[in-house]
């Protein structure tokens, strides 16, 4: 193992497991969101801000998770700073989950059609040719897409669920980073001087 000895143990294993789960969840969100973005791009429609924000936050977070774990593995990760960055990513995913999930809490996927052809997508037929200057109009196109059919509905609900789970994972990794930092600081503290008069 290349970890420094104070990093071995339950906290180190927990940090590794959290980073692995975070990376897998982030890659899944990037893939699902990119599929939605592709549908809008192929239909010559402007991508809704909620999807742009989601894929931006997720892509940056994926890069951060990969780099931070490489630095941790080499014993070069500033743990307190990493804990602060994890807290920032946690806040970002709370915002993402709240924005994506706002219309999803009442949406029942099982009541939607099982499958709709991409050429007859509601968002294309209802919004093609309209102007997309306002954010409200782009958000309406997002609502139209997720209510098209069951696959779209379940995919966006998967993104929502993964966003919530990432918020929880980053909350735990924040605590683990602080714990590892405290452990390393305590391990590197000088040992108390022995009292020679006691001999």
Secondary structure, DSSP 8 states (H G I E B T S, - for coil): --S-GGG-SHHHHHHHHHHHHHHHHHHHHHHHHHHHHHHHHHTT----HHHHHHHHHHHHHHHHHHHHHHHHHTT---HHHHHHHHHHHHHHHHHHHHHHHTTTTT--GGGS-S---GGG-HHHHHHTT----SHHHHHHHHHHHHTS-HHHHHHHHHHHHHHHHHHHHHHHHHHHHHHHHHHHHHHHS------GGG-
